């Protein structure tokens, strides 16, 4: 095991309103060495462009409830009162076994649950530059009716209001390239923090002592 692998892997949470661009930023994070993605389970219908097992594992309501009863989720929630989403614990176990940092792309409800269970996790909130820009992005996707867009905007407001309760960092996604660099810089800075490097420092000091005898 290398010194890097000996460090406990990070659990990095990335959240933001629908349309904030968090998925694009997460993809950039996952191109960094030493990271892995989780994959959520959901009861929502699979879209024609989606393959099960790529972004989501699509399950029935009955399958989802059975997983809940068996305690298989790290976090789960019902979104917009319609469909359920959850992150299986297996991804955290796999991250710890392989020694790589785990990236969770989850909503504020899920982030609150994870922070309560694992307060050492690090949470990043992706903020849209303005309400107007967020609405423009939502309408530009062409996926939702007006009523759904209104619901998503109302939810965005409540999510932004909850920012200070659960999140350690905030990145404004007004320019995706700059925002991507900032998100990656956060992960790099955490990896280099004195708290995470203390073991390496102690081993290095011990080598000076043994080498001087």
C-alpha positions as CSV (number, residue, x, y, z in Angstrom):
1,X,0.0,0.0,0.0
2,X,1.3,3.4,-1.0
3,X,1.3,6.4,1.4
4,X,-1.5,7.9,-0.7
5,X,-3.6,4.7,-0.3
6,X,-3.0,4.7,3.4
7,X,-4.9,8.0,3.8
8,X,-8.6,7.6,4.5
9,X,-10.6,8.4,1.3
10,X,-12.6,11.5,1.2
11,X,-16.4,11.6,0.8
12,X,-17.2,14.6,-1.4
13,X,-20.8,15.8,-1.8
14,X,-21.8,18.0,-4.7
15,X,-25.3,19.6,-4.7
16,X,-27.1,22.4,-6.4
17,X,-30.5,23.3,-7.9
18,X,-31.6,21.5,-11.0
19,X,-30.1,23.5,-13.9
20,X,-27.1,24.7,-11.9
21,X,-24.7,22.6,-14.0
22,X,-23.5,20.4,-11.1
23,X,-23.4,17.2,-13.3
24,X,-21.0,18.8,-15.7
25,X,-18.7,19.9,-12.8
26,X,-18.9,16.4,-11.3
27,X,-17.7,14.9,-14.5
28,X,-14.7,17.1,-14.4
29,X,-14.0,16.0,-10.8
30,X,-14.2,12.4,-11.8
31,X,-11.4,12.9,-14.4
32,X,-9.1,13.7,-11.5
33,X,-7.0,10.7,-10.4
34,X,-8.1,8.9,-7.3
35,X,-11.8,9.6,-7.5
36,X,-14.8,7.4,-8.1
37,X,-18.5,8.1,-8.6
38,X,-21.5,6.7,-6.8
39,X,-24.6,5.7,-8.7
40,X,-28.0,6.5,-7.3
41,X,-31.1,4.3,-7.4
42,X,-34.3,5.9,-8.5
43,X,-37.9,4.9,-9.1
44,X,-38.5,7.5,-11.8
45,X,-39.1,6.2,-15.3
46,X,-36.0,5.8,-17.5
47,X,-35.8,8.3,-20.3
48,X,-35.2,7.1,-23.8
49,X,-31.6,8.4,-23.8
50,X,-30.7,6.7,-20.5
51,X,-29.2,3.3,-20.0
52,X,-29.7,1.7,-16.6
53,X,-26.5,1.3,-14.7
54,X,-24.8,4.3,-16.3
55,X,-26.2,7.4,-14.4
56,X,-28.8,5.6,-12.4
57,X,-30.0,2.2,-11.4
58,X,-33.7,2.2,-12.2
59,X,-35.8,0.2,-9.7
60,X,-39.5,-0.3,-8.9
61,X,-41.1,1.3,-5.8
62,X,-41.3,-2.1,-4.3
63,X,-37.5,-2.8,-4.9
64,X,-36.7,0.7,-3.4
65,X,-38.7,0.1,-0.3
66,X,-37.1,-3.3,0.2
67,X,-33.7,-1.7,0.0
68,X,-34.8,0.9,2.6
69,X,-36.0,-1.8,5.0
70,X,-32.7,-3.6,4.7
71,X,-30.8,-0.4,5.5
72,X,-28.9,-0.4,2.2
73,X,-29.0,3.3,1.6
74,X,-26.5,5.9,2.8
75,X,-29.2,8.5,2.0
76,X,-32.5,8.6,0.3
77,X,-35.4,10.9,-0.3
78,X,-38.6,11.4,-2.3
79,X,-38.2,14.3,-4.8
80,X,-41.1,16.5,-5.7
81,X,-43.4,14.1,-3.9
82,X,-43.2,11.7,-6.9
83,X,-40.1,9.6,-7.3
84,X,-37.5,8.3,-4.8
85,X,-33.7,8.6,-5.1
86,X,-31.1,7.0,-2.9
87,X,-27.4,6.3,-2.7
88,X,-26.5,2.7,-1.8
89,X,-23.9,2.2,1.0
90,X,-22.0,-0.2,-1.3
91,X,-20.3,2.8,-3.0
92,X,-18.9,4.1,0.3
93,X,-17.7,0.6,1.1
94,X,-16.1,0.2,-2.3
95,X,-14.4,3.6,-1.9
96,X,-12.9,2.6,1.4
97,X,-11.8,-0.7,0.1
98,X,-10.1,0.7,-2.9
99,X,-8.7,3.9,-1.1
100,X,-10.1,6.4,-3.6
101,X,-12.2,9.5,-3.0
102,X,-16.0,9.1,-3.5
103,X,-18.0,11.8,-5.2
104,X,-21.7,12.0,-4.4
105,X,-24.0,14.1,-6.7
106,X,-27.0,14.4,-4.4
107,X,-29.7,16.9,-3.4
108,X,-29.8,19.0,-0.2
109,X,-32.0,16.4,1.6
110,X,-29.4,13.7,0.9
111,X,-26.5,16.0,1.8
112,X,-28.2,16.6,5.2
113,X,-28.5,12.9,5.9
114,X,-24.9,12.2,4.9
115,X,-23.5,15.1,6.9
116,X,-25.4,13.8,10.0
117,X,-24.0,10.3,9.6
118,X,-20.5,11.3,8.4
119,X,-19.7,14.8,9.6
120,X,-16.2,14.5,8.2
121,X,-17.6,14.5,4.6
122,X,-17.0,17.7,2.6
123,X,-20.0,19.3,0.8
124,X,-19.8,21.7,-2.1
125,X,-22.9,23.7,-3.2
126,X,-23.1,24.8,-6.9
127,X,-24.9,28.1,-7.2
128,X,-26.5,29.5,-10.4
129,X,-25.4,33.1,-11.1
130,X,-29.1,34.3,-11.0
131,X,-32.7,33.2,-10.8
132,X,-33.1,34.4,-14.4
133,X,-30.2,32.4,-15.7
134,X,-31.4,29.3,-13.8
135,X,-34.9,29.6,-15.4
136,X,-33.3,30.1,-18.8
137,X,-31.3,26.9,-18.4
138,X,-34.3,25.0,-17.3
139,X,-36.4,26.1,-20.2
140,X,-33.5,25.6,-22.6
141,X,-33.4,21.9,-21.8
142,X,-36.9,21.5,-23.2
143,X,-37.8,18.7,-20.8
144,X,-40.3,20.3,-18.5
145,X,-43.7,22.0,-18.7
146,X,-44.2,25.5,-17.2
147,X,-45.7,24.1,-14.0
148,X,-42.7,21.8,-13.5
149,X,-40.3,24.7,-14.1
150,X,-42.1,26.7,-11.5
151,X,-41.8,23.8,-9.1
152,X,-38.1,23.5,-9.7
153,X,-37.5,27.2,-9.2
154,X,-39.4,27.1,-5.9
155,X,-37.3,24.2,-4.8
156,X,-34.1,26.0,-5.9
157,X,-34.9,28.8,-3.5
158,X,-35.4,26.4,-0.6
159,X,-32.2,24.6,-1.5
160,X,-30.2,27.9,-1.6
161,X,-31.7,28.9,1.8
162,X,-30.4,25.6,3.3
163,X,-26.8,26.3,1.9
164,X,-25.3,27.5,5.2
165,X,-26.6,24.6,7.2
166,X,-24.8,21.7,5.4
167,X,-22.2,23.0,3.0
168,X,-18.5,23.8,3.4
169,X,-17.9,25.5,0.0
170,X,-19.9,27.4,-2.6
171,X,-19.0,27.7,-6.3
172,X,-20.9,30.0,-8.6
173,X,-21.3,28.4,-12.0
174,X,-21.5,31.5,-14.2
175,X,-18.6,30.1,-16.3
176,X,-18.3,26.3,-16.5
177,X,-14.5,26.2,-17.1
178,X,-13.7,28.5,-14.2
179,X,-16.2,26.8,-11.9
180,X,-14.7,23.5,-12.9
181,X,-11.2,24.7,-11.9
182,X,-12.6,25.9,-8.6
183,X,-14.3,22.6,-7.7
184,X,-11.1,20.7,-8.6
185,X,-9.0,23.1,-6.6
186,X,-11.2,22.5,-3.5
187,X,-10.5,18.7,-3.8
188,X,-6.8,19.3,-4.3
189,X,-6.7,21.7,-1.3
190,X,-8.5,19.2,1.0
191,X,-6.1,16.4,-0.1
192,X,-3.2,18.7,0.8
193,X,-4.6,19.8,4.2
194,X,-2.4,19.4,7.3
195,X,-5.0,17.2,8.9
196,X,-4.9,14.7,6.1
197,X,-1.2,14.8,5.7
198,X,-0.4,14.5,9.4
199,X,0.4,10.8,9.1
200,X,2.8,11.3,6.3
201,X,4.5,14.1,8.2
202,X,4.9,11.8,11.2
203,X,6.3,9.0,9.1
204,X,8.8,11.4,7.5
205,X,9.9,12.6,10.9
206,X,10.3,9.1,12.1
207,X,12.6,8.3,9.2
208,X,14.9,11.2,10.2
209,X,15.1,9.8,13.7
210,X,15.9,6.3,12.5
211,X,18.3,7.5,9.9
212,X,20.3,9.5,12.4
213,X,21.0,6.6,14.7
